[in-house]
Amino acid sequence: MKHQFSRNELAIGRDGLEKLKQTTVAVLGIGGVGSFAAEALARTNIGHIILIDKDDVDITNVNRQLHALTTTIGQSKVSLMEERIHLINPECKVTPLHMFYTEETYEQLFDEYNIDYIVDASDTIIYKVHLIEQCLQRGIKFISSMGAANKTDPTQFEIADISKTHTDPIARIIRNKLKQKGIKKGVPVVFSGESPIVIRDDVKAVVGDAQGRNRKAQMPPSSNAYVPSVVGLICASFVCNDILKDIEVQRIKDK
């Protein structure tokens, strides 16, 4: 009988689908990167998806985030994403956590849930570093997205160790902070060698909020629909391909 994952099954078989179904993946940050990562995981039969984000949809999210529509402004991102996932796969267990990952909340995440993988799609550097440390200490597999904003060429993104990154300002800061903690490698990331664009001052004055709670709110970066989405899909592919690494897949041989 055909089902919503029949096309996946053609490649990975029932065993592959079952491996995916038995896996718990947490997605930290349900924005331009995280919403696409979460949906790709749902469309690949991941059995338990934990969504972590305290933000509600803003009008400026509509250009790139799956759950963001003119009709969903002001609604919780994790709640909207939970609804989407259940429409894709009603059997998927979804845990929406309406919170930010911080030094005060991280223990709740790790103590209450048996997480197999984490997709770090957050944008606060100090907590990205904290999360990386925790994953390494706890033996939890993860993939961390670096800078997806202020970029226009999605084809330049790749998966690499943090030690191999270059050009990306966020990757450089995280790399240096990790070095200070004695972590020089062993951190898988998605990054781009594309030089970031400079945002327009006249538009920044309108979009930015001088009284915003953080630098991103005060000076928001540019974004689009076709870059962060690709980063999210790459993150999801990293997780799924690792889960399925022991599943034999037949390939056409080039003669």
Legacy VTK file of the C-alpha trace (Angstrom):
# vtk DataFile Version 3.0
C-alpha trace
ASCII
DATASET POLYDATA
POINTS 255 float
0.000 0.000 0.000
1.276 3.445 -0.892
1.919 5.965 1.896
3.474 9.412 2.312
6.977 7.949 2.619
6.772 5.492 -0.288
9.288 7.511 -2.328
11.736 7.378 0.589
11.166 3.645 0.914
12.152 3.111 -2.722
15.712 4.061 -1.765
16.095 3.045 1.875
13.540 0.263 2.348
11.418 -0.525 5.385
14.484 -0.849 7.588
15.552 2.671 6.726
12.119 4.092 7.427
12.054 2.321 10.780
15.480 3.701 11.747
14.244 7.210 11.019
11.036 6.612 12.947
12.970 5.530 16.044
15.070 8.728 16.076
14.575 11.888 18.149
15.850 15.138 16.647
15.755 18.552 18.314
15.730 21.668 16.142
16.919 24.794 17.916
15.578 27.921 16.237
12.487 27.607 14.031
13.240 30.431 11.628
14.504 30.611 8.062
16.911 27.708 8.574
15.145 25.742 11.296
11.649 25.689 9.806
12.961 24.070 6.623
15.132 21.646 8.583
12.186 20.618 10.760
9.868 20.104 7.805
12.456 18.092 5.891
12.890 15.862 8.939
9.129 15.422 9.168
8.925 14.525 5.468
11.638 11.916 6.026
9.732 10.029 8.763
11.692 11.177 11.821
9.635 9.807 14.712
10.078 12.537 17.331
10.874 16.172 16.565
11.511 18.690 19.338
10.966 22.312 18.285
12.671 25.025 20.355
11.939 28.723 19.853
10.264 31.400 21.948
9.604 33.817 19.083
6.289 34.553 17.426
5.936 35.213 13.707
6.833 38.752 12.644
5.906 40.427 9.357
9.593 40.390 8.343
9.640 36.572 8.612
7.214 36.098 5.723
9.925 36.311 3.058
11.707 33.122 4.168
10.091 31.070 6.969
7.737 28.170 6.209
5.195 28.932 8.919
5.186 32.690 8.282
2.192 33.991 6.348
0.349 37.273 6.493
-2.341 35.316 8.361
0.005 33.875 11.024
1.702 37.057 12.245
1.850 37.113 16.046
1.432 33.352 16.435
3.964 31.013 18.050
6.501 29.596 15.603
6.750 26.246 17.369
2.965 25.855 17.552
2.558 26.634 13.860
5.340 24.236 12.958
3.772 21.535 15.104
0.539 21.913 13.127
2.381 21.654 9.794
4.254 18.533 10.852
1.092 16.782 12.010
-0.509 17.512 8.638
2.481 15.833 6.989
2.771 12.885 9.377
0.090 12.507 12.054
2.149 9.731 13.665
5.161 11.969 14.288
5.562 12.950 17.925
6.147 16.699 18.095
7.291 18.472 21.253
6.991 22.272 20.921
9.092 24.122 23.498
8.175 27.805 23.590
11.475 28.900 25.106
14.956 30.148 24.294
18.011 27.947 24.811
20.015 29.624 27.582
22.237 28.679 30.503
19.063 28.677 32.616
16.987 26.415 30.342
19.408 23.972 28.721
19.224 21.371 31.490
15.472 21.055 30.943
16.147 20.113 27.338
18.843 17.539 28.017
17.381 16.072 31.213
13.803 15.608 30.007
14.397 14.262 26.502
16.510 11.452 25.092
17.869 13.343 22.093
19.769 11.563 19.325
20.579 14.590 17.148
20.394 18.368 17.384
20.092 20.794 14.491
21.417 24.130 15.713
19.636 26.771 13.659
19.835 29.457 16.337
21.446 32.854 15.855
22.809 33.814 19.280
26.540 33.163 19.259
27.112 32.639 22.989
24.403 29.993 23.120
25.557 28.320 19.914
28.939 27.893 21.580
27.285 26.665 24.788
25.200 24.140 22.850
28.236 22.838 20.969
30.053 22.322 24.276
27.093 20.462 25.758
26.679 18.211 22.732
30.359 17.295 22.764
30.316 16.608 26.500
27.134 14.533 26.312
28.005 12.642 23.140
25.011 13.977 21.212
25.439 14.252 17.453
24.736 17.689 16.008
25.085 20.022 13.051
25.377 23.788 13.521
24.436 26.374 10.906
26.748 29.336 10.585
25.798 32.586 8.838
22.877 32.305 6.411
21.983 36.004 6.419
23.465 38.597 4.075
24.147 35.886 1.469
22.734 35.465 -2.030
24.350 32.295 -3.413
23.070 29.067 -1.838
25.402 26.942 -3.970
28.401 28.034 -1.886
27.195 26.333 1.304
28.896 23.133 2.411
29.300 20.860 5.410
32.735 21.162 6.988
34.522 20.973 10.292
34.635 24.320 12.108
38.436 24.256 11.707
38.044 24.395 7.916
35.708 27.403 7.790
36.685 30.728 6.269
35.183 34.064 5.170
32.045 33.598 7.307
32.167 36.175 10.171
29.944 34.115 12.484
32.021 30.989 11.919
35.172 32.965 12.709
33.779 34.228 16.017
32.531 30.777 17.027
35.795 29.164 15.952
37.776 31.583 18.119
35.488 31.168 21.132
35.735 27.395 20.879
39.533 27.607 20.664
39.519 29.512 23.950
37.740 26.510 25.451
40.215 24.054 23.973
37.917 22.932 21.145
39.687 23.213 17.802
37.935 20.595 15.690
35.258 17.927 15.738
32.437 20.428 15.215
30.378 19.856 12.030
28.894 23.032 10.577
27.174 24.331 7.470
28.945 27.431 6.199
29.499 29.494 3.064
32.637 31.050 1.648
30.557 33.829 0.123
31.511 37.285 1.362
28.469 38.812 3.157
26.751 41.779 1.550
26.493 45.147 3.289
22.942 46.142 4.191
21.517 49.472 3.048
21.556 52.196 5.701
18.342 53.832 4.490
16.396 50.559 4.817
18.082 49.635 8.107
16.691 52.822 9.649
13.162 51.607 8.871
13.511 47.876 9.598
15.743 48.121 12.662
14.588 48.815 16.213
17.011 50.941 18.226
15.349 49.690 21.426
15.456 46.033 20.389
16.429 43.345 22.922
19.515 42.298 20.969
21.841 43.332 18.177
19.860 41.409 15.573
16.681 43.320 16.437
18.528 46.618 16.416
20.355 45.946 13.164
18.607 43.102 11.315
20.520 41.374 8.514
19.194 40.958 5.003
17.623 37.644 4.026
15.760 35.887 1.240
13.798 32.713 0.556
16.466 30.739 -1.278
19.502 30.806 1.038
18.448 29.927 4.625
16.051 27.312 3.271
18.943 25.519 1.576
20.978 25.651 4.788
18.085 24.036 6.650
17.811 21.281 4.056
21.552 20.630 4.231
21.300 20.328 8.019
18.432 17.859 7.692
20.372 15.838 5.111
23.341 15.599 7.484
21.133 14.105 10.184
19.206 11.724 7.937
22.258 10.488 6.048
24.006 9.734 9.331
20.995 7.816 10.632
20.920 5.801 7.412
24.671 5.281 7.028
24.379 1.525 7.612
21.463 1.057 5.220
22.653 -0.417 1.933
21.621 1.699 -1.040
21.963 0.496 -4.624
23.466 3.015 -7.047
23.873 3.114 -10.811
27.477 2.554 -11.803
28.982 4.865 -14.390
30.729 2.720 -17.001
LINES 1 256
255 0 1 2 3 4 5 6 7 8 9 10 11 12 13 14 15 16 17 18 19 20 21 22 23 24 25 26 27 28 29 30 31 32 33 34 35 36 37 38 39 40 41 42 43 44 45 46 47 48 49 50 51 52 53 54 55 56 57 58 59 60 61 62 63 64 65 66 67 68 69 70 71 72 73 74 75 76 77 78 79 80 81 82 83 84 85 86 87 88 89 90 91 92 93 94 95 96 97 98 99 100 101 102 103 104 105 106 107 108 109 110 111 112 113 114 115 116 117 118 119 120 121 122 123 124 125 126 127 128 129 130 131 132 133 134 135 136 137 138 139 140 141 142 143 144 145 146 147 148 149 150 151 152 153 154 155 156 157 158 159 160 161 162 163 164 165 166 167 168 169 170 171 172 173 174 175 176 177 178 179 180 181 182 183 184 185 186 187 188 189 190 191 192 193 194 195 196 197 198 199 200 201 202 203 204 205 206 207 208 209 210 211 212 213 214 215 216 217 218 219 220 221 222 223 224 225 226 227 228 229 230 231 232 233 234 235 236 237 238 239 240 241 242 243 244 245 246 247 248 249 250 251 252 253 254
